[in-house]
Amino acid sequence: MIEEKLLVSNLQSDIEKENTFRILVKEYKERLYWHIRKIVLNHDDTDDILQNTFIKVFRNIDKFKGDSKLYTWMYRIATNESITFLNKKAKINSVTIEEVQENAIKNLESDVYFEGDKIQIQLQRAIATLPQKQQLIFNMKYFENHTYEQLSEILETSVGGLKSSYHIAVKKITTYLKSNEVL
């Protein structure tokens, strides 16, 4: 992989921007795809959000100041794009975000891109019962193995608050799975 400082420098250069952007997409698209997918649960929606994320990165790379890692900055954009998408979808359909998520979970069973079993569906149902921020924290910590420090940068929250939210999320998920006879 190309060094991050050189990558950012080339992305901010008019001459190298397009070629370097192809490298950036190749390097990060899979990780960003799965991050977004954990939030919206639908393959087609994920592809759309991923494309919007990369468009925003391309258009706004000149505003990237290097205060955080490029990867962190892109994750923040992907997270915000995902949340915005869910909010818009709920508003357009005149339903709550919880109803949008429940519909997405129901559709997982018929989704050809989902390889999970009944237990994984139940886990997704349990995660959907959490408040949105706890869902993000749980998914990013549990599935993506982010450190609390990385989460703090991406979500712009204190490490202590993240640890507390993750602990509460785990308890809620465990309780849900036990009460639904999965554990």
C-alpha positions as CSV (number, residue, x, y, z in Angstrom):
1,M,0.0,0.0,0.0
2,I,1.1,3.5,-0.8
3,E,2.1,5.6,2.3
4,E,-0.8,7.7,3.5
5,K,0.9,11.1,3.3
6,L,1.9,10.5,-0.3
7,L,-1.6,9.2,-1.1
8,V,-3.2,12.3,0.3
9,S,-0.6,14.6,-1.4
10,N,-1.3,12.8,-4.7
11,L,-5.1,13.0,-4.2
12,Q,-4.8,16.7,-3.6
13,S,-2.7,17.2,-6.7
14,D,-4.5,18.0,-10.0
15,I,-2.1,15.9,-12.0
16,E,-2.2,12.7,-9.9
17,K,-5.7,12.9,-8.4
18,E,-7.6,10.5,-10.7
19,N,-5.0,7.7,-10.8
20,T,-4.4,7.9,-7.1
21,F,-8.1,7.9,-6.4
22,R,-8.4,4.6,-8.3
23,I,-5.7,3.2,-5.9
24,L,-7.7,4.6,-2.9
25,V,-10.9,3.0,-4.1
26,K,-9.2,-0.3,-4.6
27,E,-7.5,-0.2,-1.2
28,Y,-10.6,0.8,0.9
29,K,-13.8,-0.2,-1.0
30,E,-14.2,-3.6,0.6
31,R,-13.7,-2.4,4.2
32,L,-16.0,0.5,3.6
33,Y,-18.5,-1.7,1.9
34,W,-18.8,-4.0,5.0
35,H,-18.9,-1.1,7.3
36,I,-21.8,0.4,5.5
37,R,-23.5,-3.0,5.0
38,K,-23.5,-3.5,8.8
39,I,-25.5,-0.3,9.1
40,V,-28.0,-0.5,6.3
41,L,-28.1,-4.4,5.8
42,N,-29.0,-4.2,2.1
43,H,-26.5,-4.9,-0.7
44,D,-27.9,-2.5,-3.2
45,D,-28.3,0.3,-0.7
46,T,-24.8,-0.4,0.4
47,D,-23.4,0.0,-3.1
48,D,-25.2,3.3,-3.5
49,I,-24.0,4.6,-0.3
50,L,-20.4,3.4,-1.0
51,Q,-20.5,5.3,-4.3
52,N,-21.8,8.4,-2.6
53,T,-19.0,8.1,0.0
54,F,-16.3,7.9,-2.6
55,I,-17.8,10.8,-4.5
56,K,-17.7,12.9,-1.3
57,V,-14.1,11.8,-0.6
58,F,-13.1,12.8,-4.2
59,R,-14.9,16.2,-4.1
60,N,-13.7,17.1,-0.6
61,I,-10.2,15.7,-0.4
62,D,-8.8,19.2,-0.7
63,K,-10.5,19.9,2.7
64,F,-8.8,17.0,4.4
65,K,-6.3,18.5,6.8
66,G,-4.6,15.4,8.1
67,D,-5.9,15.9,11.7
68,S,-6.9,12.2,11.6
69,K,-5.9,9.3,9.4
70,L,-7.4,9.3,5.9
71,Y,-9.1,6.0,6.7
72,T,-10.8,7.5,9.8
73,W,-12.0,10.5,7.8
74,M,-13.5,8.2,5.1
75,Y,-15.1,6.0,7.7
76,R,-16.7,9.1,9.2
77,I,-18.1,10.1,5.8
78,A,-19.4,6.5,5.2
79,T,-21.0,6.5,8.6
80,N,-22.7,9.8,8.1
81,E,-23.8,8.8,4.6
82,S,-25.3,5.6,6.0
83,I,-27.2,7.4,8.8
84,T,-28.4,10.1,6.4
85,F,-29.6,7.3,4.0
86,L,-31.6,5.5,6.8
87,N,-33.1,8.8,7.9
88,K,-34.2,9.7,4.4
89,K,-35.6,6.3,3.8
90,A,-37.7,6.4,7.0
91,K,-38.9,9.9,6.1
92,I,-39.8,9.0,2.5
93,N,-41.8,5.9,3.7
94,S,-43.3,7.8,6.7
95,V,-41.9,5.1,9.1
96,T,-39.5,5.1,12.0
97,I,-35.8,4.1,11.5
98,E,-36.6,1.0,13.6
99,E,-39.2,0.0,11.0
100,V,-36.7,0.5,8.2
101,Q,-34.3,-1.7,10.0
102,E,-36.9,-4.4,10.7
103,N,-37.8,-4.5,7.0
104,A,-34.1,-4.7,6.1
105,I,-33.7,-7.7,8.5
106,K,-36.7,-9.4,7.0
107,N,-35.2,-9.0,3.6
108,L,-31.9,-10.4,4.7
109,E,-33.3,-14.0,4.5
110,S,-34.0,-13.6,0.8
111,D,-30.8,-11.6,0.1
112,V,-28.5,-13.6,-2.2
113,Y,-25.5,-11.6,-0.8
114,F,-26.3,-12.6,2.8
115,E,-24.6,-15.9,3.9
116,G,-25.8,-16.0,7.5
117,D,-28.0,-18.5,9.3
118,K,-30.9,-18.1,11.7
119,I,-28.6,-17.2,14.6
120,Q,-27.0,-14.4,12.6
121,I,-30.5,-13.1,11.6
122,Q,-31.4,-13.1,15.4
123,L,-28.2,-11.2,16.1
124,Q,-29.1,-8.6,13.5
125,R,-32.5,-8.3,15.2
126,A,-30.9,-7.8,18.6
127,I,-28.6,-5.2,17.2
128,A,-31.5,-3.4,15.6
129,T,-33.1,-3.0,19.1
130,L,-30.2,-0.8,20.1
131,P,-30.2,3.0,19.7
132,Q,-28.4,4.0,16.5
133,K,-25.2,5.1,18.1
134,Q,-24.9,1.9,20.1
135,Q,-25.5,0.0,16.9
136,L,-22.6,1.8,15.3
137,I,-20.3,1.3,18.2
138,F,-21.2,-2.4,18.6
139,N,-20.8,-3.2,14.8
140,M,-17.5,-1.3,14.5
141,K,-16.0,-2.8,17.7
142,Y,-17.4,-6.4,17.4
143,F,-17.4,-7.0,13.7
144,E,-14.7,-4.6,12.4
145,N,-12.3,-4.9,15.5
146,H,-11.8,-1.2,15.8
147,T,-9.9,0.0,18.8
148,Y,-11.7,2.5,21.1
149,E,-9.2,5.1,20.0
150,Q,-10.1,4.6,16.4
151,L,-13.8,4.7,17.3
152,S,-13.2,7.9,19.2
153,E,-11.8,9.5,16.1
154,I,-14.4,8.2,13.7
155,L,-17.4,8.9,15.9
156,E,-15.9,12.0,17.7
157,T,-16.8,10.6,21.1
158,S,-14.7,10.0,24.2
159,V,-13.1,6.6,24.8
160,G,-14.8,6.3,28.2
161,G,-18.2,7.0,26.6
162,L,-17.5,4.4,23.9
163,K,-16.5,1.7,26.4
164,S,-19.7,2.3,28.4
165,S,-21.9,2.3,25.3
166,Y,-20.3,-0.9,24.0
167,H,-20.7,-2.6,27.4
168,I,-24.4,-1.6,27.6
169,A,-24.9,-2.8,24.0
170,V,-23.4,-6.2,24.7
171,K,-25.7,-6.6,27.7
172,K,-28.8,-5.6,25.7
173,I,-27.9,-8.0,22.9
174,T,-27.2,-10.9,25.3
175,T,-30.5,-10.3,27.1
176,Y,-32.4,-10.2,23.7
177,L,-30.8,-13.4,22.5
178,K,-31.5,-15.2,25.8
179,S,-35.1,-14.1,25.8
180,N,-35.5,-15.2,22.2
181,E,-33.9,-18.6,23.0
182,V,-30.8,-18.2,20.9
183,L,-28.3,-18.5,23.7
